[in-house]
Amino acid sequence: MRIAYQYKLRPTKTQAEKIDKTLEMLRFQYNYMLAQRFDWWKQNRCSINSCPLICHLPELKDQPTYYSQKQSLPKLKIDRPWYKDIHSQVLQEVPKRVELAFDRWMKSDKSGKRLGKPRFKGLNQYKTFVYPQFKQHWFVNNQVKLSKIGDVKVIVHRPLPDGFMIKTVSVTRKSNGYFVTFSLEDQTVPEIKPDIKRGKIVGIDVGLIDFVVTSDNESIPAPKYLRKAVSVCGSMTIGKLCVSKCKLKSAQRKVSRRKKGSKRRQKAIKQLAKKHRKVADTRKEFHFKTANNLLSNYDIVAVEKLNIKGMAKSKLAKSVHDAGWGQFNQILTDKAGRAGQLIVKVKPHGTSTECSNCGHKVKKTLAQRKHNCPQCNLSIGRDLNAAINIKNRAKALIKNLLPTTRFEGYEGVQLSLF
């Protein structure tokens, strides 16, 4: 199992300057190696699909690879001695990131889709560097030893779990400071809870009005943190995100009014980023609490396998991003995997139109929030009807699969009904 723990760093002024300098040099090297890939691609491609009988064929150049670009790093430190201030393994992570970004663009994924063309990193856009090898004794007494930077103070708000070994360490610069992320690994494979019961199962339907509606007719309203933060209410008492110091709209206006390239604009951008970070952290806290509440009451949670990327491109994009369904599903799955519980993913097609009592199809528009079945006269909420259908589909899927003995992987048990 692989998990990650993140802590906030309290570097000194000198250490913060070293971190910023390291990120800036890594950004230059990333852009240089990415440009090498683009030059190879442009010189070895042809814009036409046919050619005359007599033509000049230029000599093809070798494609830059991770190993070829990695071998150029020793010469880089000779030509530019200031790169010696970066740990060698940290510098070797740059060609790995370049290859990953370039291959995702050139090659398609399992569904045949290709990602967009990678972009060059602008100022302050390279935010993370990684130490791929780390020893346990380098993190003691609320201090972490980072090579070429020094012993940096860490705010340990929770201890590392027992039985886990630190595999990699990442240092990230965010709008509200510097953070260190420990990637932990435990070789032992956790088992599903021995007292897991088929009856303790719940189906949940996520939405934009109610964030979660369970099959037991319990609902959690959508907090809508982004929209509350954007709203200009002028009051100090309407929500902790609606105070005057946290208005995203006014902060965005300040950025747009500042002259591009000026120091005042950079300062306004940092203030806007802090407000967005506060909204994101508040949303993430809400997701953790909701997932913990569900898993503390049920052993099996059934969810829909939604196409969130497709929904985020619709007219409801802002509301979908504000709800954060993808992050919630990931948190729910990770917590279930660590607790030895089941997450069952079912097909979402027809959960809102199918009657949970008789199975009759009742077509509805998005504005219709009630399910009224003309065949069995069932009248319940639209989301509640969908949650019950999700629960019934999950029961049909796991009917002959429990009791299960073991599962593997960091994401816990995931069953899909197709």
N, C-alpha and C positions, 0 to 999 in steps of 0.2 A: 504494500500500500504506500502511496506517495501523497503527502499532505504538505501544506505550506503555512508557515507562521511568519507574520510580518510585525516588525517593531519599528518605532520611530528612533532615528539617530539624533544625537546632540553633538555634532562635530564642533570643534573650535573654528575660529575664523580661518586659520591656516589650513586645517583639514577640509573645510568647505571650499576653499579656493582650489585645493588639489583635486577634489571631486569634480568641480566645474571644469577645470583644465583638462582632466582625463576625458570627460564626456565630450568636450569640444574637439580634442585631438581624435577621438574615436569617430566622431561625426565626419571629420575631414577624410579619414581613411575609408569610411563606409562609402562616401560619395565617390572617392577615387576608384575604388574597386567596382562599384556599380557602373561607373562610366566605362571601365574596361569591358564589362559585359555588353554594354550597349554598343560600343565601337565594334566588337566582334560580330554582334547581331546585324548591324548595318552593313558591314563590309562583306558578309557572307550570305546576304539575302538578295533576291532579285525582285524588282517591282513588276516585271512582266512574266507571263507564263509561256512565252515562246521566243525563239531567237532565230536569226538567219543561219544559213548553212555555214557561212564563214563569219566568225566573231571572235573577239578576244575574251578569254576566260581568265579572270584574275586568280592568282594563287590563293587558295583558301588558308586562313590562319587557324591556328589551334584555338579551341574554345577555352577560355579561362575557367578553371575549376577551383574547388575549395583547396586542394592540395597545391596547385600551382600558385595561387595567390598567397597561400600560407607560407610557401617557401620564399616569397619575396620580403617577408617581414624582417629577417636578419639584415638584409641590405638596407631596408628602410631605416633601421636604427643606426646604421653607419652614415647614411646620407643625412639623416635628421636626428641628431643625438638626443634631442628633447623627448623623443619617443621612448627612451630608456626609463623615463619616469613612470611608465605603465607596465604593470605585470605582464609577463609574456603570454600567459594563458588568457588573460583578459583581452589582449590584443588579438589572439587567435580566434576569439569568438566573433570578430567582425566579419571575416570571410565566410563563416558559417551562416551568419544572418543574411549576408548578401546572396549566397547560394540558395537559401530557403526562399527569399523574396523573388529571386529571378526564376527559379523552377516553378513556383506557384503561378507565375505569369505565362511561362512557356508551355508548361504541361497542364493538362486538365485533371480534375479530380475524378472520383469514382462515378459521379453523375455526368461527366463529360463537360463540366463548366470550367472556364478559366477565369482566374482573378485578374484584376486590372494591372496595368503597367506600374511597376514600383517607381516611387518618386525619390528624388534626392531630399536629404534631410536638411531643413532650413535651420536657422538659428534657434537654439534651445529646443529642438525637436528630437534630438538623440538624448534619451532620458535614463537609460538603464545600461549597466555593464555587469558582467557575471564572472564570478570566480568558480570555475567548474570543479575544482578540488578544494576541500576544506577539511580541517582537522578539528576534532571535538574540543581540544584544550585551547583553541583560539577564541572560544566564546565562554568566558568566565567572569564572575564578579561584575556583571552588568556592563561589560566591555567586549567589543569584538575587534579582533586584530585583522585589519585589511592591509594586504601587502602594498607597499609604496605609499600608503596613506597614514598608517599608524593605528594606535589603539583608540577606537572611537566609542564614546559613551552611548549606551543603548537603554531606552526606557522599556524595561521588561514588565509589561502589564500582566503577563501570564507566563508560567514556566513551560518549557518544552515538555511534551509528553514522554513518559518513560518507554524505553524499548525502541525509540526512533533514533536513527543516525543522520547526522547532517551530511547531505550529499553535495549540494551546491548553495552558493550565497549570491544574491543579487542586490545591488545597490541602485536605488531609484530616486531621482529628483522629481518631486511633485510641487504643486503650487504652495502647499503648506509645510514644506520642509523636505528633509531627506529620510528615506526609509530603507531598511534592510529586510530582505525576505529569505528565510531559511527553507530550503526544500528538504523535507524529511522523508526517510524511507524506513519501513518496517518489513522485514522479510517474512514474518509470520502472517499467514492468511487468516483473517477473522472469520468466524463462523456465524451463520444465521442464528438468531436467538432460539434456544431449544424450546422455549415456551411460546413460540409464535403460534397464533391462532387464526384460523380462517375467518372467524367472525369479526375480528377487530380490523376491519377493512373499511376504507372510506374513499369515495370518489370526489374529486375536486374539479370545479370548473372555474378557470380564471377569466376575468373580464375587466372592463374599463370603468364601470360604475361600481360594482362590487369586485374587489380584487380577487377574493376567493369565496366561492359558495360551495359548501360541502353537501354530501348526500344526506346528512343528518339535519339539514335545514339550518345550518349555521353560516353566517356571512360575515365577512370582514370588508368594510368599505375601502375603496381605493383612496390612498392618502393624497395622491396628485401633488407631490412635493414640488415638481418643477413649475406647475401652473400657479401654485400658491406663492412661490418665490418670485415669479414674474409679475404677479398682480401688484398694482400700486394701490394700497388701501389707505395709507397715511395714518394708520393706527398702530399703537405699540402693543395692543392686547389681542389681536386676531392671529393666533398661531405663532409659534416660535420662529417660523421662517418668514413671516410677513412684517417683521420689524423693519424700520427704515434702513438699518445697516445691511440688510440682506435682500435688497430689491435688485433683481437681475436686470430689469428693464433700464433702470437709471444707470447701472454700471455699464451696460452695453452702449448707452447713449454717450457716456463719457469717452468710451473707446472710439466711437465713430466721429466724435468732435475733435479729437486730438490729431495733430499733424503727424502723418506717417514718418517713421524714423526718429521721432523726438523721444526724449526721455520721459516726458509726461505721458505719452502714449504707452510706453513700456510699463510705466507704473500703473496705468489704468488697466492694462491687460492682466497684470498680476493680481490686481484686486478682483477683476471679473473671474479669473480662474479660481481664486479662493472661494468665491461664492458658489461657483459650479461644483467645486469639490465638497463643500458643505452639503449641498443638495444630494450629491451622489452618496456620500457617507451616511446621511440620514436614511436614504432609500435602502441602502445595503443593510443597515441595522434593522429596519422593518422586515426585510426579507428573512434575516436570521431568526428573528423572534417568531415570525409566522411559521417558518419551517420547524422550529423547535417545539412550538405548540402542537402542530399536527403530529409529529413523531412521538411526542410524549403521551398522546392519547390513542394512537393507532399503530399497529404493527405493519400494516400494508396500506400504502397510499397509491391510488390509481389516478393517473393524469393523462391528458391528451398529448399526443406527439404533434404539436403545432408547427406550421411553417412560419416561424416568427420573422425570418428575413423577408419573406414575401409580404407579410402583413405590415411590416415596417416601411414598405414602399407605397402603401395605399394612402388614402386621404386621412386615415387615422394614425399616421406615422408619429406625430408628436405625442399623442396619448399612449401609443404602444411603447415608445421609448421611455416615457415617463413611468409607465407601470413596471418595466424591467422584468418581463416574464422569463426571458432567457437566463438572467442572473438568478432569479428565484428557483427555476428548475435545476440549475447547476448546484446551488446551495442545498436544496432539498435532497438531491441525489447523493451528494458528498456526505451529508450528515447521516443519511440512511445507511450508506456503505460502512461508515465507522461504527454505527450502532448495531449492525447486523440485521437491518430491517429491509423490507422489500419496496421497491418503486416499480410499479407496473405501468407501462406506457401503451395506450390503446390508440386505435385509429380514430381520428376526430370526425370523420365524415358521418353526417346524419345524427350526431348526438343532440342537436338542438331541435331538429324536426321530428325525430322519432318519439313517439309517446312511450314513456317509461312504464305505463300500465298495460297497454294492449299492443304496442308496436306499430300503431297506425301512423302514417306520415302526415304531418301537419306543417305545411309551408308557412313561413313567417318572414317578415322583413325585420331589419335590425331595430326598427322603432317599436316593434311589438315585444313587450317585456313579459307577457303572460302566455302560458301554454294552455289552450282550450281545445281539448280533443272532442270532436263531434261524435265519435263512435262510443267512447266509454264515459263521456262527460267529466273527464278529469280536468281540473282547473288549478294549476300551480304556477309558480314562477318559472320563467324560461330557463334561467340558470340552474335552478333546483332540478328541473327535469333533465337537463344535460348532465348534471352531477350524478344523478341516479343511473342514467344510461352508462356513464363511464364506469361506475361501480359494478353494474351488471356485466359489462364486457370484461372487466378484469376478473370477476369471479369465474366466468366461463373459461378464461385463459389459464388460470392457476388451479382449476378444479382437480386435475390429475397430476399436478406438479409438486404439491406439498405433501409431506414434509421434504424439504431440500436440506442437504447436509452442509455444503460448502459453496462459496462463490469466490471468484478471483477478480482482481482489478481494483483500481482506485475508485471507480465510480459506482461501486456497489452492484446490486442485482438490478438489471433492467430487462423486463420482458415486453415484447412488442406484439400486438395483435394485428395481423394483416391478412 
